[in-house]
Amino acid sequence: MKKIFLSHATEDKPLVEHIYNKLKVKYPELDPWLDKFEIVGGSSLIDKIASGIEASEKFVIFLSDTSIQKPWVNKELKKAIIEEVNRGNNFIIPVLVNNILKVPPFLEDKFYIDISKYTEDELIDAIFYAIDDKAPNQNGQTIENLVINKGIHENGQIIEFKSRYWAEPIAFEITFDRPFKRLIRGFQQSPNTFTGTFVEEKNDLSYKICVASQKITSDNFFFLYFVFEDEIGEITNIKKWPEGFSKPMGFITESRG
């Protein structure tokens, strides 16, 4: 099994545990090293971490605006830099969690795996391919990447679909307790237009949409605005609609003034 060291800040641990778990499940030939599962009470932190880095074939560092300020993360990175120099190979794999003001100098010329540009499956594959080969018995916790915000706007219900980290495909089903009159849809960065390859299905009380040509990212959410005739309808359910990707797709360009 190939041992992989996962370096991160405590604040990013939920994300890193999620990736740890997904790597183990999808690529069981990997043996990721995560401090939570490797260091027990009374152990020497310095010795355990140093031996963990030395025994690993790759060092994956999760870079965020928090982690780059952590002295302990920087100590791990310095140890990894020495290992990379001594080994003469690409030992360090940087994973960008969010925008950072300054890249650690030694990593400036490295290719970053930018979490916000991938779906979850694409992200796990990208990390695996960077490791370039083909995981402990413990399972880390998982997190929910998709964030759904609902609210009343004038005479309608507005629903915003956002992603926390990786890109998220658009395929949702929304149901109401009464029929809606009309619908406005789009992306935050293009609020007055909607262009894409998509399929939709609707009846009096439900609306389904799947957009195949675009994804929700952490800096560009997708919104649906449902307008009602008189009394504003209540949302009874919102769920993913993965079956939409197997439906025949059409292309649409809409402009709203």
TORKOL-4160 file (C-alpha; in steps of 0.2 Angstrom, whole numbers, padded with zeros to 4 digits, m for minus):
257
<pt num="1" X="0000" Y="0000" Z="0000"/>
<pt num="2" X="0006" Y="0018" Z="m0004"/>
<pt num="3" X="0007" Y="0029" Z="0012"/>
<pt num="4" X="0001" Y="0047" Z="0009"/>
<pt num="5" X="0004" Y="0061" Z="0022"/>
<pt num="6" X="m0011" Y="0073" Z="0023"/>
<pt num="7" X="m0005" Y="0090" Z="0030"/>
<pt num="8" X="m0018" Y="0103" Z="0036"/>
<pt num="9" X="m0024" Y="0115" Z="0048"/>
<pt num="10" X="m0036" Y="0110" Z="0062"/>
<pt num="11" X="m0049" Y="0122" Z="0055"/>
<pt num="12" X="m0049" Y="0112" Z="0038"/>
<pt num="13" X="m0050" Y="0095" Z="0047"/>
<pt num="14" X="m0068" Y="0091" Z="0042"/>
<pt num="15" X="m0064" Y="0094" Z="0024"/>
<pt num="16" X="m0048" Y="0084" Z="0025"/>
<pt num="17" X="m0056" Y="0069" Z="0034"/>
<pt num="18" X="m0069" Y="0069" Z="0021"/>
<pt num="19" X="m0056" Y="0067" Z="0007"/>
<pt num="20" X="m0047" Y="0055" Z="0018"/>
<pt num="21" X="m0062" Y="0044" Z="0019"/>
<pt num="22" X="m0066" Y="0046" Z="0000"/>
<pt num="23" X="m0049" Y="0041" Z="m0005"/>
<pt num="24" X="m0049" Y="0025" Z="0006"/>
<pt num="25" X="m0066" Y="0020" Z="m0001"/>
<pt num="26" X="m0062" Y="0023" Z="m0020"/>
<pt num="27" X="m0043" Y="0019" Z="m0019"/>
<pt num="28" X="m0041" Y="0005" Z="m0006"/>
<pt num="29" X="m0023" Y="0003" Z="m0012"/>
<pt num="30" X="m0019" Y="0020" Z="m0004"/>
<pt num="31" X="m0014" Y="0022" Z="0015"/>
<pt num="32" X="m0017" Y="0040" Z="0019"/>
<pt num="33" X="m0009" Y="0046" Z="0036"/>
<pt num="34" X="m0020" Y="0058" Z="0046"/>
<pt num="35" X="m0014" Y="0063" Z="0063"/>
<pt num="36" X="m0031" Y="0060" Z="0071"/>
<pt num="37" X="m0029" Y="0041" Z="0068"/>
<pt num="38" X="m0010" Y="0040" Z="0070"/>
<pt num="39" X="m0006" Y="0050" Z="0086"/>
<pt num="40" X="m0012" Y="0043" Z="0103"/>
<pt num="41" X="m0010" Y="0051" Z="0120"/>
<pt num="42" X="0008" Y="0052" Z="0126"/>
<pt num="43" X="0016" Y="0051" Z="0109"/>
<pt num="44" X="0029" Y="0063" Z="0104"/>
<pt num="45" X="0021" Y="0074" Z="0091"/>
<pt num="46" X="0037" Y="0078" Z="0083"/>
<pt num="47" X="0043" Y="0060" Z="0082"/>
<pt num="48" X="0027" Y="0054" Z="0075"/>
<pt num="49" X="0024" Y="0067" Z="0062"/>
<pt num="50" X="0043" Y="0066" Z="0056"/>
<pt num="51" X="0042" Y="0047" Z="0055"/>
<pt num="52" X="0025" Y="0049" Z="0046"/>
<pt num="53" X="0032" Y="0060" Z="0033"/>
<pt num="54" X="0048" Y="0050" Z="0030"/>
<pt num="55" X="0037" Y="0034" Z="0028"/>
<pt num="56" X="0026" Y="0042" Z="0015"/>
<pt num="57" X="0028" Y="0041" Z="m0003"/>
<pt num="58" X="0018" Y="0058" Z="m0006"/>
<pt num="59" X="0015" Y="0073" Z="0005"/>
<pt num="60" X="m0002" Y="0081" Z="0001"/>
<pt num="61" X="m0003" Y="0099" Z="0009"/>
<pt num="62" X="m0020" Y="0107" Z="0010"/>
<pt num="63" X="m0017" Y="0126" Z="0008"/>
<pt num="64" X="m0030" Y="0138" Z="0015"/>
<pt num="65" X="m0029" Y="0156" Z="0022"/>
<pt num="66" X="m0029" Y="0147" Z="0039"/>
<pt num="67" X="m0016" Y="0134" Z="0036"/>
<pt num="68" X="m0002" Y="0145" Z="0028"/>
<pt num="69" X="m0002" Y="0154" Z="0045"/>
<pt num="70" X="0000" Y="0139" Z="0056"/>
<pt num="71" X="0018" Y="0136" Z="0063"/>
<pt num="72" X="0015" Y="0118" Z="0064"/>
<pt num="73" X="0009" Y="0116" Z="0046"/>
<pt num="74" X="0024" Y="0126" Z="0040"/>
<pt num="75" X="0036" Y="0114" Z="0051"/>
<pt num="76" X="0028" Y="0099" Z="0042"/>
<pt num="77" X="0031" Y="0108" Z="0025"/>
<pt num="78" X="0049" Y="0112" Z="0029"/>
<pt num="79" X="0052" Y="0093" Z="0033"/>
<pt num="80" X="0043" Y="0089" Z="0017"/>
<pt num="81" X="0054" Y="0101" Z="0007"/>
<pt num="82" X="0070" Y="0092" Z="0014"/>
<pt num="83" X="0062" Y="0075" Z="0009"/>
<pt num="84" X="0058" Y="0081" Z="m0009"/>
<pt num="85" X="0076" Y="0088" Z="m0011"/>
<pt num="86" X="0084" Y="0072" Z="m0005"/>
<pt num="87" X="0073" Y="0061" Z="m0015"/>
<pt num="88" X="0074" Y="0071" Z="m0031"/>
<pt num="89" X="0056" Y="0069" Z="m0036"/>
<pt num="90" X="0039" Y="0077" Z="m0034"/>
<pt num="91" X="0035" Y="0073" Z="m0016"/>
<pt num="92" X="0024" Y="0087" Z="m0012"/>
<pt num="93" X="0006" Y="0089" Z="m0019"/>
<pt num="94" X="m0002" Y="0106" Z="m0015"/>
<pt num="95" X="m0021" Y="0106" Z="m0014"/>
<pt num="96" X="m0029" Y="0123" Z="m0014"/>
<pt num="97" X="m0044" Y="0124" Z="m0002"/>
<pt num="98" X="m0048" Y="0143" Z="m0004"/>
<pt num="99" X="m0039" Y="0159" Z="m0011"/>
<pt num="100" X="m0023" Y="0163" Z="m0001"/>
<pt num="101" X="m0014" Y="0179" Z="m0002"/>
<pt num="102" X="0004" Y="0172" Z="m0003"/>
<pt num="103" X="0010" Y="0155" Z="m0009"/>
<pt num="104" X="0024" Y="0147" Z="0001"/>
<pt num="105" X="0040" Y="0151" Z="m0009"/>
<pt num="106" X="0045" Y="0133" Z="m0012"/>
<pt num="107" X="0028" Y="0129" Z="m0020"/>
<pt num="108" X="0026" Y="0144" Z="m0032"/>
<pt num="109" X="0031" Y="0134" Z="m0047"/>
<pt num="110" X="0020" Y="0118" Z="m0043"/>
<pt num="111" X="0003" Y="0114" Z="m0050"/>
<pt num="112" X="m0011" Y="0116" Z="m0038"/>
<pt num="113" X="m0026" Y="0105" Z="m0037"/>
<pt num="114" X="m0039" Y="0119" Z="m0034"/>
<pt num="115" X="m0054" Y="0111" Z="m0025"/>
<pt num="116" X="m0067" Y="0124" Z="m0032"/>
<pt num="117" X="m0064" Y="0118" Z="m0050"/>
<pt num="118" X="m0069" Y="0100" Z="m0047"/>
<pt num="119" X="m0084" Y="0090" Z="m0043"/>
<pt num="120" X="m0081" Y="0078" Z="m0028"/>
<pt num="121" X="m0077" Y="0063" Z="m0039"/>
<pt num="122" X="m0066" Y="0073" Z="m0050"/>
<pt num="123" X="m0057" Y="0080" Z="m0035"/>
<pt num="124" X="m0053" Y="0063" Z="m0028"/>
<pt num="125" X="m0047" Y="0057" Z="m0045"/>
<pt num="126" X="m0036" Y="0072" Z="m0047"/>
<pt num="127" X="m0028" Y="0069" Z="m0030"/>
<pt num="128" X="m0026" Y="0050" Z="m0034"/>
<pt num="129" X="m0018" Y="0054" Z="m0051"/>
<pt num="130" X="m0006" Y="0067" Z="m0043"/>
<pt num="131" X="m0001" Y="0053" Z="m0031"/>
<pt num="132" X="0002" Y="0043" Z="m0047"/>
<pt num="133" X="0000" Y="0026" Z="m0041"/>
<pt num="134" X="m0013" Y="0016" Z="m0034"/>
<pt num="135" X="m0031" Y="0016" Z="0015"/>
<pt num="136" X="m0032" Y="0013" Z="0036"/>
<pt num="137" X="m0047" Y="0004" Z="0043"/>
<pt num="138" X="m0054" Y="0019" Z="0051"/>
<pt num="139" X="m0067" Y="0030" Z="0042"/>
<pt num="140" X="m0066" Y="0049" Z="0043"/>
<pt num="141" X="m0082" Y="0059" Z="0044"/>
<pt num="142" X="m0090" Y="0066" Z="0028"/>
<pt num="143" X="m0097" Y="0083" Z="0025"/>
<pt num="144" X="m0111" Y="0090" Z="0015"/>
<pt num="145" X="m0104" Y="0101" Z="0000"/>
<pt num="146" X="m0120" Y="0108" Z="m0006"/>
<pt num="147" X="m0128" Y="0123" Z="0003"/>
<pt num="148" X="m0146" Y="0127" Z="m0001"/>
<pt num="149" X="m0153" Y="0144" Z="0005"/>
<pt num="150" X="m0172" Y="0148" Z="0003"/>
<pt num="151" X="m0181" Y="0164" Z="0005"/>
<pt num="152" X="m0196" Y="0175" Z="0001"/>
<pt num="153" X="m0193" Y="0189" Z="m0012"/>
<pt num="154" X="m0208" Y="0200" Z="m0016"/>
<pt num="155" X="m0221" Y="0188" Z="m0022"/>
<pt num="156" X="m0211" Y="0173" Z="m0024"/>
<pt num="157" X="m0199" Y="0160" Z="m0017"/>
<pt num="158" X="m0180" Y="0161" Z="m0021"/>
<pt num="159" X="m0169" Y="0146" Z="m0019"/>
<pt num="160" X="m0150" Y="0147" Z="m0020"/>
<pt num="161" X="m0139" Y="0132" Z="m0023"/>
<pt num="162" X="m0121" Y="0135" Z="m0017"/>
<pt num="163" X="m0106" Y="0124" Z="m0015"/>
<pt num="164" X="m0094" Y="0125" Z="m0001"/>
<pt num="165" X="m0078" Y="0117" Z="m0009"/>
<pt num="166" X="m0079" Y="0107" Z="m0025"/>
<pt num="167" X="m0090" Y="0111" Z="m0040"/>
<pt num="168" X="m0107" Y="0103" Z="m0039"/>
<pt num="169" X="m0118" Y="0097" Z="m0054"/>
<pt num="170" X="m0135" Y="0105" Z="m0056"/>
<pt num="171" X="m0149" Y="0092" Z="m0055"/>
<pt num="172" X="m0163" Y="0096" Z="m0043"/>
<pt num="173" X="m0182" Y="0093" Z="m0040"/>
<pt num="174" X="m0192" Y="0106" Z="m0030"/>
<pt num="175" X="m0210" Y="0103" Z="m0025"/>
<pt num="176" X="m0223" Y="0116" Z="m0018"/>
<pt num="177" X="m0240" Y="0116" Z="m0010"/>
<pt num="178" X="m0248" Y="0126" Z="m0024"/>
<pt num="179" X="m0244" Y="0129" Z="m0042"/>
<pt num="180" X="m0232" Y="0143" Z="m0047"/>
<pt num="181" X="m0235" Y="0156" Z="m0061"/>
<pt num="182" X="m0218" Y="0158" Z="m0069"/>
<pt num="183" X="m0199" Y="0155" Z="m0066"/>
<pt num="184" X="m0183" Y="0164" Z="m0067"/>
<pt num="185" X="m0167" Y="0155" Z="m0066"/>
<pt num="186" X="m0148" Y="0159" Z="m0068"/>
<pt num="187" X="m0131" Y="0160" Z="m0061"/>
<pt num="188" X="m0125" Y="0174" Z="m0048"/>
<pt num="189" X="m0112" Y="0180" Z="m0061"/>
<pt num="190" X="m0125" Y="0181" Z="m0075"/>
<pt num="191" X="m0141" Y="0186" Z="m0066"/>
<pt num="192" X="m0150" Y="0192" Z="m0082"/>
<pt num="193" X="m0146" Y="0178" Z="m0093"/>
<pt num="194" X="m0147" Y="0159" Z="m0094"/>
<pt num="195" X="m0137" Y="0149" Z="m0107"/>
<pt num="196" X="m0134" Y="0130" Z="m0106"/>
<pt num="197" X="m0138" Y="0113" Z="m0111"/>
<pt num="198" X="m0152" Y="0107" Z="m0100"/>
<pt num="199" X="m0168" Y="0097" Z="m0097"/>
<pt num="200" X="m0183" Y="0102" Z="m0086"/>
<pt num="201" X="m0199" Y="0094" Z="m0081"/>
<pt num="202" X="m0213" Y="0102" Z="m0073"/>
<pt num="203" X="m0231" Y="0100" Z="m0067"/>
<pt num="204" X="m0243" Y="0110" Z="m0056"/>
<pt num="205" X="m0234" Y="0106" Z="m0040"/>
<pt num="206" X="m0216" Y="0101" Z="m0045"/>
<pt num="207" X="m0201" Y="0107" Z="m0055"/>
<pt num="208" X="m0186" Y="0097" Z="m0060"/>
<pt num="209" X="m0170" Y="0104" Z="m0069"/>
<pt num="210" X="m0154" Y="0097" Z="m0074"/>
<pt num="211" X="m0140" Y="0108" Z="m0082"/>
<pt num="212" X="m0127" Y="0097" Z="m0091"/>
<pt num="213" X="m0116" Y="0111" Z="m0097"/>
<pt num="214" X="m0112" Y="0120" Z="m0081"/>
<pt num="215" X="m0109" Y="0117" Z="m0063"/>
<pt num="216" X="m0111" Y="0127" Z="m0047"/>
<pt num="217" X="m0095" Y="0133" Z="m0039"/>
<pt num="218" X="m0090" Y="0141" Z="m0023"/>
<pt num="219" X="m0090" Y="0158" Z="m0031"/>
<pt num="220" X="m0105" Y="0156" Z="m0043"/>
<pt num="221" X="m0121" Y="0150" Z="m0036"/>
<pt num="222" X="m0137" Y="0145" Z="m0046"/>
<pt num="223" X="m0154" Y="0152" Z="m0042"/>
<pt num="224" X="m0172" Y="0148" Z="m0045"/>
<pt num="225" X="m0185" Y="0161" Z="m0042"/>
<pt num="226" X="m0203" Y="0155" Z="m0042"/>
<pt num="227" X="m0217" Y="0168" Z="m0044"/>
<pt num="228" X="m0235" Y="0164" Z="m0038"/>
<pt num="229" X="m0252" Y="0171" Z="m0043"/>
<pt num="230" X="m0258" Y="0177" Z="m0026"/>
<pt num="231" X="m0252" Y="0169" Z="m0010"/>
<pt num="232" X="m0234" Y="0163" Z="m0010"/>
<pt num="233" X="m0233" Y="0144" Z="m0010"/>
<pt num="234" X="m0223" Y="0134" Z="0003"/>
<pt num="235" X="m0208" Y="0123" Z="m0003"/>
<pt num="236" X="m0212" Y="0105" Z="0003"/>
<pt num="237" X="m0196" Y="0097" Z="m0003"/>
<pt num="238" X="m0180" Y="0100" Z="m0012"/>
<pt num="239" X="m0169" Y="0085" Z="m0017"/>
<pt num="240" X="m0156" Y="0080" Z="m0030"/>
<pt num="241" X="m0162" Y="0074" Z="m0047"/>
<pt num="242" X="m0148" Y="0063" Z="m0054"/>
<pt num="243" X="m0159" Y="0054" Z="m0066"/>
<pt num="244" X="m0160" Y="0071" Z="m0076"/>
<pt num="245" X="m0142" Y="0068" Z="m0083"/>
<pt num="246" X="m0149" Y="0053" Z="m0093"/>
<pt num="247" X="m0163" Y="0063" Z="m0101"/>
<pt num="248" X="m0162" Y="0070" Z="m0118"/>
<pt num="249" X="m0155" Y="0088" Z="m0117"/>
<pt num="250" X="m0159" Y="0104" Z="m0126"/>
<pt num="251" X="m0150" Y="0120" Z="m0127"/>
<pt num="252" X="m0157" Y="0137" Z="m0122"/>
<pt num="253" X="m0152" Y="0155" Z="m0122"/>
<pt num="254" X="m0163" Y="0167" Z="m0112"/>
<pt num="255" X="m0160" Y="0186" Z="m0109"/>
<pt num="256" X="m0170" Y="0196" Z="m0097"/>
<pt num="257" X="m0170" Y="0215" Z="m0097"/>
